[in-house]
Amino acid sequence: MAQPKRHHHIAQGIQRRFTDAEGLLHAFDKRRPERGVFATTPLNLFVEKDLYTIRRKDGSRNTDLEHWYSELEGAVTPLLDHIIESCLAGQEPGLPADAKQLWDTFFYHQQKRAPDVFVRLGLEEQFYKDLPGRMEDYEREHGPLTDEDRLHMADPAVLSRMLIRSLERKIRNTLDGQGLAPSTRFPASARGLRTEICTVRWESSTP
């Protein structure tokens, strides 16, 4: 299985719903204001290298999370089509239970996977503040970190991925405490739903 390196935190399939006639999006990067507004494809927006990659000690890359997000995005695409078509027709989507669970799972993960969420919620600052204490806790439980381990953990890319995992746990724990967290796996019937959505449009729940 190919290991993707460019990970989109807003799926290209969603971005394509806002492109112009030439398939381009018009964007502005606050980090590079001198560039002004520019046109590019969804391939180049809302993307970071190895954002969801876990680097193993042997140097190999684990991209299971990115593959999972890609599978989830593919399963939800026809569901998005149905929701949009229903709205344009002035109708409620009228989603059955499995489709609603699929949508809830997609929406839940979409809200927490973007790097900007860390800054907006103040989690990035808190993460770096807590990091030394967490490293001490780790050493008490597992033994001293090696020089190689410390060098690895000083890598900004590694810290970024640790921050993502920390955010995922924090949000899940909060929602679990409120009884709101959806399943971390989308329904087993999602593939069947994908076919169903493509071939049979659900009737609106309104007359």
PyRosetta script that sets phi, psi and omega in degrees:
from pyrosetta import init, pose_from_sequence

init()
pose = pose_from_sequence("MAQPKRHHHIAQGIQRRFTDAEGLLHAFDKRRPERGVFATTPLNLFVEKDLYTIRRKDGSRNTDLEHWYSELEGAVTPLLDHIIESCLAGQEPGLPADAKQLWDTFFYHQQKRAPDVFVRLGLEEQFYKDLPGRMEDYEREHGPLTDEDRLHMADPAVLSRMLIRSLERKIRNTLDGQGLAPSTRFPASARGLRTEICTVRWESSTP")
pose.set_psi(1, 131.5)
pose.set_omega(1, -179.9)
pose.set_phi(2, -65.5)
pose.set_psi(2, 145.5)
pose.set_omega(2, -179.7)
pose.set_phi(3, -106.8)
pose.set_psi(3, 104.8)
pose.set_omega(3, -178.7)
pose.set_phi(4, -66.5)
pose.set_psi(4, 143.1)
pose.set_omega(4, 178.0)
pose.set_phi(5, -106.0)
pose.set_psi(5, -29.7)
pose.set_omega(5, -179.2)
pose.set_phi(6, -94.0)
pose.set_psi(6, 109.6)
pose.set_omega(6, -174.9)
pose.set_phi(7, -108.0)
pose.set_psi(7, 121.5)
pose.set_omega(7, 180.0)
pose.set_phi(8, -91.1)
pose.set_psi(8, 127.3)
pose.set_omega(8, 175.3)
pose.set_phi(9, -89.9)
pose.set_psi(9, -9.0)
pose.set_omega(9, 162.3)
pose.set_phi(10, -122.9)
pose.set_psi(10, 116.7)
pose.set_omega(10, -171.4)
pose.set_phi(11, -57.1)
pose.set_psi(11, 144.1)
pose.set_omega(11, 178.0)
pose.set_phi(12, -60.5)
pose.set_psi(12, -34.1)
pose.set_omega(12, 179.5)
pose.set_phi(13, -62.0)
pose.set_psi(13, -33.3)
pose.set_omega(13, 175.8)
pose.set_phi(14, -74.7)
pose.set_psi(14, -44.3)
pose.set_omega(14, -179.3)
pose.set_phi(15, -59.2)
pose.set_psi(15, -37.7)
pose.set_omega(15, -176.8)
pose.set_phi(16, -63.3)
pose.set_psi(16, -18.8)
pose.set_omega(16, 178.7)
pose.set_phi(17, -73.4)
pose.set_psi(17, -7.5)
pose.set_omega(17, -178.1)
pose.set_phi(18, -120.6)
pose.set_psi(18, 10.8)
pose.set_omega(18, -177.9)
pose.set_phi(19, -78.8)
pose.set_psi(19, 162.2)
pose.set_omega(19, 177.4)
pose.set_phi(20, -83.3)
pose.set_psi(20, -171.5)
pose.set_omega(20, -176.1)
pose.set_phi(21, -62.5)
pose.set_psi(21, -22.4)
pose.set_omega(21, -179.8)
pose.set_phi(22, -96.0)
pose.set_psi(22, 6.5)
pose.set_omega(22, 178.5)
pose.set_phi(23, 79.3)
pose.set_psi(23, 21.4)
pose.set_omega(23, -177.4)
pose.set_phi(24, -110.5)
pose.set_psi(24, 150.3)
pose.set_omega(24, 171.1)
pose.set_phi(25, -108.2)
pose.set_psi(25, 145.5)
pose.set_omega(25, 179.2)
pose.set_phi(26, -105.8)
pose.set_psi(26, 117.6)
pose.set_omega(26, -168.3)
pose.set_phi(27, -126.3)
pose.set_psi(27, 162.3)
pose.set_omega(27, 175.0)
pose.set_phi(28, -137.0)
pose.set_psi(28, 124.5)
pose.set_omega(28, -178.6)
pose.set_phi(29, -100.0)
pose.set_psi(29, 111.4)
pose.set_omega(29, -178.6)
pose.set_phi(30, -62.1)
pose.set_psi(30, -23.6)
pose.set_omega(30, 179.3)
pose.set_phi(31, -74.9)
pose.set_psi(31, -20.3)
pose.set_omega(31, -179.2)
pose.set_phi(32, -133.5)
pose.set_psi(32, 65.5)
pose.set_omega(32, -175.2)
pose.set_phi(33, -61.6)
pose.set_psi(33, -25.1)
pose.set_omega(33, -179.2)
pose.set_phi(34, -65.5)
pose.set_psi(34, -18.0)
pose.set_omega(34, -179.6)
pose.set_phi(35, -76.0)
pose.set_psi(35, -24.3)
pose.set_omega(35, -178.3)
pose.set_phi(36, 70.0)
pose.set_psi(36, -164.0)
pose.set_omega(36, 178.4)
pose.set_phi(37, -77.5)
pose.set_psi(37, 134.1)
pose.set_omega(37, -179.1)
pose.set_phi(38, -135.1)
pose.set_psi(38, 158.3)
pose.set_omega(38, 179.6)
pose.set_phi(39, -108.0)
pose.set_psi(39, 134.7)
pose.set_omega(39, 178.7)
pose.set_phi(40, -156.0)
pose.set_psi(40, 175.0)
pose.set_omega(40, -179.7)
pose.set_phi(41, -91.0)
pose.set_psi(41, 162.0)
pose.set_omega(41, 176.8)
pose.set_phi(42, -57.2)
pose.set_psi(42, -22.0)
pose.set_omega(42, 179.0)
pose.set_phi(43, -58.5)
pose.set_psi(43, -29.1)
pose.set_omega(43, -171.8)
pose.set_phi(44, -105.2)
pose.set_psi(44, 5.9)
pose.set_omega(44, -177.0)
pose.set_phi(45, -117.7)
pose.set_psi(45, 148.9)
pose.set_omega(45, 178.1)
pose.set_phi(46, 53.6)
pose.set_psi(46, 48.5)
pose.set_omega(46, -174.4)
pose.set_phi(47, -137.2)
pose.set_psi(47, 142.5)
pose.set_omega(47, 174.1)
pose.set_phi(48, -138.6)
pose.set_psi(48, 146.8)
pose.set_omega(48, 179.4)
pose.set_phi(49, -71.3)
pose.set_psi(49, 127.3)
pose.set_omega(49, 174.3)
pose.set_phi(50, 54.9)
pose.set_psi(50, 34.9)
pose.set_omega(50, -177.1)
pose.set_phi(51, -59.3)
pose.set_psi(51, -39.2)
pose.set_omega(51, -176.4)
pose.set_phi(52, -109.0)
pose.set_psi(52, 15.5)
pose.set_omega(52, -178.7)
pose.set_phi(53, -84.1)
pose.set_psi(53, 138.3)
pose.set_omega(53, 172.2)
pose.set_phi(54, -106.7)
pose.set_psi(54, 122.2)
pose.set_omega(54, -180.0)
pose.set_phi(55, -91.0)
pose.set_psi(55, 119.2)
pose.set_omega(55, 179.6)
pose.set_phi(56, -77.4)
pose.set_psi(56, 164.4)
pose.set_omega(56, -178.8)
pose.set_phi(57, -61.6)
pose.set_psi(57, -30.7)
pose.set_omega(57, -178.7)
pose.set_phi(58, -81.3)
pose.set_psi(58, 3.7)
pose.set_omega(58, 177.7)
pose.set_phi(59, 92.4)
pose.set_psi(59, -10.1)
pose.set_omega(59, 179.4)
pose.set_phi(60, -74.4)
pose.set_psi(60, 160.5)
pose.set_omega(60, -175.1)
pose.set_phi(61, -110.9)
pose.set_psi(61, 131.8)
pose.set_omega(61, 174.4)
pose.set_phi(62, -104.9)
pose.set_psi(62, 112.7)
pose.set_omega(62, -178.0)
pose.set_phi(63, -113.1)
pose.set_psi(63, 26.8)
pose.set_omega(63, -177.6)
pose.set_phi(64, -58.6)
pose.set_psi(64, -38.7)
pose.set_omega(64, -177.4)
pose.set_phi(65, -65.4)
pose.set_psi(65, -42.2)
pose.set_omega(65, 178.4)
pose.set_phi(66, -64.4)
pose.set_psi(66, -40.5)
pose.set_omega(66, 176.8)
pose.set_phi(67, -63.4)
pose.set_psi(67, -38.2)
pose.set_omega(67, 179.8)
pose.set_phi(68, -65.8)
pose.set_psi(68, -43.4)
pose.set_omega(68, 177.2)
pose.set_phi(69, -60.8)
pose.set_psi(69, -40.5)
pose.set_omega(69, -179.8)
pose.set_phi(70, -63.6)
pose.set_psi(70, -41.1)
pose.set_omega(70, 178.1)
pose.set_phi(71, -65.9)
pose.set_psi(71, -40.9)
pose.set_omega(71, 178.1)
pose.set_phi(72, -63.1)
pose.set_psi(72, -43.3)
pose.set_omega(72, 179.3)
pose.set_phi(73, -62.2)
pose.set_psi(73, -40.5)
pose.set_omega(73, 178.7)
pose.set_phi(74, -65.4)
pose.set_psi(74, -38.8)
pose.set_omega(74, -179.8)
pose.set_phi(75, -68.1)
pose.set_psi(75, -32.7)
pose.set_omega(75, -174.4)
pose.set_phi(76, -88.8)
pose.set_psi(76, -12.1)
pose.set_omega(76, -176.9)
pose.set_phi(77, -55.8)
pose.set_psi(77, -52.1)
pose.set_omega(77, 178.5)
pose.set_phi(78, -65.2)
pose.set_psi(78, -26.8)
pose.set_omega(78, 176.5)
pose.set_phi(79, -67.1)
pose.set_psi(79, -41.4)
pose.set_omega(79, 175.2)
pose.set_phi(80, -62.2)
pose.set_psi(80, -41.1)
pose.set_omega(80, 177.5)
pose.set_phi(81, -57.4)
pose.set_psi(81, -44.8)
pose.set_omega(81, -178.5)
pose.set_phi(82, -65.0)
pose.set_psi(82, -43.2)
pose.set_omega(82, 179.9)
pose.set_phi(83, -61.9)
pose.set_psi(83, -45.1)
pose.set_omega(83, -179.0)
pose.set_phi(84, -65.3)
pose.set_psi(84, -45.0)
pose.set_omega(84, 179.8)
pose.set_phi(85, -61.9)
pose.set_psi(85, -39.2)
pose.set_omega(85, 178.9)
pose.set_phi(86, -64.7)
pose.set_psi(86, -42.7)
pose.set_omega(86, 179.4)
pose.set_phi(87, -64.2)
pose.set_psi(87, -42.3)
pose.set_omega(87, 179.2)
pose.set_phi(88, -64.0)
pose.set_psi(88, -27.6)
pose.set_omega(88, 178.8)
pose.set_phi(89, -89.0)
pose.set_psi(89, 1.8)
pose.set_omega(89, 179.9)
pose.set_phi(90, 72.7)
pose.set_psi(90, 28.7)
pose.set_omega(90, -177.6)
pose.set_phi(91, -121.7)
pose.set_psi(91, 158.3)
pose.set_omega(91, 171.0)
pose.set_phi(92, -79.0)
pose.set_psi(92, 145.8)
pose.set_omega(92, -179.1)
pose.set_phi(93, -62.5)
pose.set_psi(93, -32.3)
pose.set_omega(93, 179.6)
pose.set_phi(94, 61.1)
pose.set_psi(94, 52.4)
pose.set_omega(94, -174.5)
pose.set_phi(95, -75.9)
pose.set_psi(95, 135.6)
pose.set_omega(95, 172.1)
pose.set_phi(96, -70.9)
pose.set_psi(96, 170.6)
pose.set_omega(96, -171.0)
pose.set_phi(97, -59.3)
pose.set_psi(97, -44.1)
pose.set_omega(97, -178.5)
pose.set_phi(98, -64.5)
pose.set_psi(98, -40.0)
pose.set_omega(98, 179.7)
pose.set_phi(99, -68.3)
pose.set_psi(99, -37.7)
pose.set_omega(99, 177.5)
pose.set_phi(100, -64.3)
pose.set_psi(100, -39.7)
pose.set_omega(100, 178.1)
pose.set_phi(101, -64.6)
pose.set_psi(101, -40.8)
pose.set_omega(101, 178.1)
pose.set_phi(102, -61.9)
pose.set_psi(102, -45.1)
pose.set_omega(102, 179.3)
pose.set_phi(103, -63.5)
pose.set_psi(103, -44.2)
pose.set_omega(103, 179.9)
pose.set_phi(104, -60.1)
pose.set_psi(104, -41.1)
pose.set_omega(104, 179.8)
pose.set_phi(105, -65.3)
pose.set_psi(105, -45.2)
pose.set_omega(105, 178.9)
pose.set_phi(106, -61.9)
pose.set_psi(106, -46.5)
pose.set_omega(106, -177.4)
pose.set_phi(107, -64.7)
pose.set_psi(107, -39.8)
pose.set_omega(107, 179.4)
pose.set_phi(108, -60.2)
pose.set_psi(108, -48.2)
pose.set_omega(108, -178.6)
pose.set_phi(109, -72.0)
pose.set_psi(109, -34.6)
pose.set_omega(109, 179.4)
pose.set_phi(110, -62.8)
pose.set_psi(110, -36.0)
pose.set_omega(110, -178.3)
pose.set_phi(111, -71.0)
pose.set_psi(111, -25.3)
pose.set_omega(111, -173.5)
pose.set_phi(112, -106.2)
pose.set_psi(112, -5.7)
pose.set_omega(112, -172.1)
pose.set_phi(113, -92.9)
pose.set_psi(113, -9.6)
pose.set_omega(113, -177.9)
pose.set_phi(114, -83.6)
pose.set_psi(114, 132.3)
pose.set_omega(114, -178.9)
pose.set_phi(115, -57.6)
pose.set_psi(115, -32.1)
pose.set_omega(115, -178.6)
pose.set_phi(116, -62.4)
pose.set_psi(116, -22.5)
pose.set_omega(116, 179.5)
pose.set_phi(117, -60.2)
pose.set_psi(117, -36.0)
pose.set_omega(117, -177.4)
pose.set_phi(118, -59.3)
pose.set_psi(118, -46.6)
pose.set_omega(118, -177.1)
pose.set_phi(119, -70.2)
pose.set_psi(119, -43.7)
pose.set_omega(119, -175.5)
pose.set_phi(120, -61.3)
pose.set_psi(120, -36.4)
pose.set_omega(120, -178.5)
pose.set_phi(121, -93.0)
pose.set_psi(121, 2.0)
pose.set_omega(121, 179.8)
pose.set_phi(122, 73.2)
pose.set_psi(122, 14.6)
pose.set_omega(122, -175.8)
pose.set_phi(123, -78.0)
pose.set_psi(123, -28.6)
pose.set_omega(123, -179.1)
pose.set_phi(124, -65.3)
pose.set_psi(124, -47.4)
pose.set_omega(124, 179.3)
pose.set_phi(125, -60.4)
pose.set_psi(125, -43.4)
pose.set_omega(125, -179.4)
pose.set_phi(126, -67.0)
pose.set_psi(126, -36.7)
pose.set_omega(126, 179.7)
pose.set_phi(127, -59.5)
pose.set_psi(127, -48.9)
pose.set_omega(127, -178.2)
pose.set_phi(128, -70.2)
pose.set_psi(128, -28.9)
pose.set_omega(128, 176.3)
pose.set_phi(129, -67.6)
pose.set_psi(129, -38.2)
pose.set_omega(129, -177.2)
pose.set_phi(130, -85.2)
pose.set_psi(130, -14.6)
pose.set_omega(130, -171.6)
pose.set_phi(131, -57.7)
pose.set_psi(131, -47.3)
pose.set_omega(131, 179.8)
pose.set_phi(132, -57.1)
pose.set_psi(132, -42.3)
pose.set_omega(132, 179.2)
pose.set_phi(133, -65.2)
pose.set_psi(133, -36.6)
pose.set_omega(133, 179.3)
pose.set_phi(134, -68.4)
pose.set_psi(134, -36.8)
pose.set_omega(134, 177.4)
pose.set_phi(135, -65.4)
pose.set_psi(135, -38.6)
pose.set_omega(135, 177.2)
pose.set_phi(136, -64.5)
pose.set_psi(136, -40.6)
pose.set_omega(136, 177.5)
pose.set_phi(137, -61.6)
pose.set_psi(137, -41.4)
pose.set_omega(137, 179.8)
pose.set_phi(138, -62.1)
pose.set_psi(138, -43.7)
pose.set_omega(138, -177.9)
pose.set_phi(139, -66.8)
pose.set_psi(139, -36.2)
pose.set_omega(139, 178.1)
pose.set_phi(140, -64.5)
pose.set_psi(140, -33.7)
pose.set_omega(140, -176.5)
pose.set_phi(141, -87.3)
pose.set_psi(141, -36.3)
pose.set_omega(141, -171.8)
pose.set_phi(142, -117.2)
pose.set_psi(142, -4.6)
pose.set_omega(142, -178.0)
pose.set_phi(143, 101.6)
pose.set_psi(143, 167.0)
pose.set_omega(143, -175.1)
pose.set_phi(144, -61.2)
pose.set_psi(144, 144.4)
pose.set_omega(144, 173.7)
pose.set_phi(145, -73.4)
pose.set_psi(145, 141.4)
pose.set_omega(145, 175.9)
pose.set_phi(146, -78.9)
pose.set_psi(146, 165.6)
pose.set_omega(146, 175.7)
pose.set_phi(147, -59.1)
pose.set_psi(147, -36.8)
pose.set_omega(147, 178.4)
pose.set_phi(148, -64.5)
pose.set_psi(148, -41.0)
pose.set_omega(148, 178.2)
pose.set_phi(149, -62.5)
pose.set_psi(149, -43.7)
pose.set_omega(149, -178.8)
pose.set_phi(150, -65.7)
pose.set_psi(150, -38.5)
pose.set_omega(150, 177.3)
pose.set_phi(151, -65.1)
pose.set_psi(151, -40.3)
pose.set_omega(151, 179.1)
pose.set_phi(152, -63.2)
pose.set_psi(152, -42.8)
pose.set_omega(152, -177.1)
pose.set_phi(153, -75.2)
pose.set_psi(153, -14.0)
pose.set_omega(153, 177.1)
pose.set_phi(154, -84.1)
pose.set_psi(154, -9.7)
pose.set_omega(154, -180.0)
pose.set_phi(155, -67.7)
pose.set_psi(155, 123.6)
pose.set_omega(155, -179.1)
pose.set_phi(156, -55.6)
pose.set_psi(156, -35.9)
pose.set_omega(156, 179.9)
pose.set_phi(157, -66.1)
pose.set_psi(157, -38.3)
pose.set_omega(157, 178.3)
pose.set_phi(158, -67.0)
pose.set_psi(158, -43.6)
pose.set_omega(158, 179.0)
pose.set_phi(159, -62.2)
pose.set_psi(159, -37.7)
pose.set_omega(159, 178.7)
pose.set_phi(160, -61.9)
pose.set_psi(160, -42.6)
pose.set_omega(160, 179.8)
pose.set_phi(161, -69.6)
pose.set_psi(161, -36.6)
pose.set_omega(161, 175.7)
pose.set_phi(162, -62.0)
pose.set_psi(162, -37.4)
pose.set_omega(162, 178.9)
pose.set_phi(163, -64.0)
pose.set_psi(163, -41.0)
pose.set_omega(163, 178.3)
pose.set_phi(164, -61.1)
pose.set_psi(164, -46.0)
pose.set_omega(164, -179.9)
pose.set_phi(165, -62.9)
pose.set_psi(165, -39.7)
pose.set_omega(165, 179.5)
pose.set_phi(166, -62.8)
pose.set_psi(166, -41.7)
pose.set_omega(166, 179.0)
pose.set_phi(167, -64.3)
pose.set_psi(167, -43.6)
pose.set_omega(167, 179.5)
pose.set_phi(168, -57.5)
pose.set_psi(168, -45.4)
pose.set_omega(168, -179.5)
pose.set_phi(169, -65.8)
pose.set_psi(169, -41.0)
pose.set_omega(169, -177.7)
pose.set_phi(170, -63.6)
pose.set_psi(170, -46.1)
pose.set_omega(170, -179.4)
pose.set_phi(171, -66.2)
pose.set_psi(171, -43.9)
pose.set_omega(171, -178.8)
pose.set_phi(172, -63.5)
pose.set_psi(172, -42.5)
pose.set_omega(172, 179.9)
pose.set_phi(173, -62.9)
pose.set_psi(173, -39.1)
pose.set_omega(173, 179.1)
pose.set_phi(174, -64.7)
pose.set_psi(174, -47.0)
pose.set_omega(174, -178.2)
pose.set_phi(175, -70.5)
pose.set_psi(175, -36.3)
pose.set_omega(175, 177.2)
pose.set_phi(176, -60.5)
pose.set_psi(176, -39.8)
pose.set_omega(176, -179.7)
pose.set_phi(177, -65.1)
pose.set_psi(177, -24.2)
pose.set_omega(177, 179.4)
pose.set_phi(178, -99.7)
pose.set_psi(178, 1.2)
pose.set_omega(178, -178.7)
pose.set_phi(179, 69.9)
pose.set_psi(179, 27.0)
pose.set_omega(179, -173.8)
pose.set_phi(180, -110.8)
pose.set_psi(180, -14.4)
pose.set_omega(180, -172.5)
pose.set_phi(181, -70.0)
pose.set_psi(181, 128.3)
pose.set_omega(181, 175.4)
pose.set_phi(182, -76.7)
pose.set_psi(182, 174.3)
pose.set_omega(182, 177.8)
pose.set_phi(183, -61.5)
pose.set_psi(183, 144.9)
pose.set_omega(183, 176.8)
pose.set_phi(184, -76.2)
pose.set_psi(184, -11.5)
pose.set_omega(184, 175.5)
pose.set_phi(185, -114.9)
pose.set_psi(185, 139.1)
pose.set_omega(185, 177.9)
pose.set_phi(186, -78.0)
pose.set_psi(186, 160.3)
pose.set_omega(186, -170.0)
pose.set_phi(187, -54.1)
pose.set_psi(187, 144.5)
pose.set_omega(187, 178.8)
pose.set_phi(188, -61.8)
pose.set_psi(188, -24.0)
pose.set_omega(188, -179.1)
pose.set_phi(189, -86.3)
pose.set_psi(189, 9.3)
pose.set_omega(189, -174.5)
pose.set_phi(190, -60.1)
pose.set_psi(190, -38.9)
pose.set_omega(190, -179.1)
pose.set_phi(191, -65.2)
pose.set_psi(191, -39.1)
pose.set_omega(191, 176.0)
pose.set_phi(192, -65.2)
pose.set_psi(192, -37.5)
pose.set_omega(192, 178.6)
pose.set_phi(193, -63.6)
pose.set_psi(193, -37.1)
pose.set_omega(193, -178.9)
pose.set_phi(194, -59.4)
pose.set_psi(194, -44.7)
pose.set_omega(194, 178.4)
pose.set_phi(195, -65.7)
pose.set_psi(195, -42.3)
pose.set_omega(195, -178.4)
pose.set_phi(196, -61.9)
pose.set_psi(196, -43.4)
pose.set_omega(196, -177.5)
pose.set_phi(197, -65.3)
pose.set_psi(197, -34.4)
pose.set_omega(197, -178.4)
pose.set_phi(198, -72.9)
pose.set_psi(198, -26.0)
pose.set_omega(198, -172.6)
pose.set_phi(199, -110.7)
pose.set_psi(199, -27.5)
pose.set_omega(199, -177.7)
pose.set_phi(200, -130.3)
pose.set_psi(200, 114.5)
pose.set_omega(200, 178.4)
pose.set_phi(201, -81.0)
pose.set_psi(201, 128.5)
pose.set_omega(201, 179.0)
pose.set_phi(202, -67.2)
pose.set_psi(202, 145.5)
pose.set_omega(202, 177.0)
pose.set_phi(203, -75.2)
pose.set_psi(203, 147.2)
pose.set_omega(203, 178.5)
pose.set_phi(204, -66.3)
pose.set_psi(204, 149.8)
pose.set_omega(204, 178.9)
pose.set_phi(205, -78.1)
pose.set_psi(205, -6.0)
pose.set_omega(205, 178.6)
pose.set_phi(206, -104.6)
pose.set_psi(206, 149.1)
pose.set_omega(206, -179.7)
pose.set_phi(207, -64.5)
pose.dump_pdb("model.pdb")
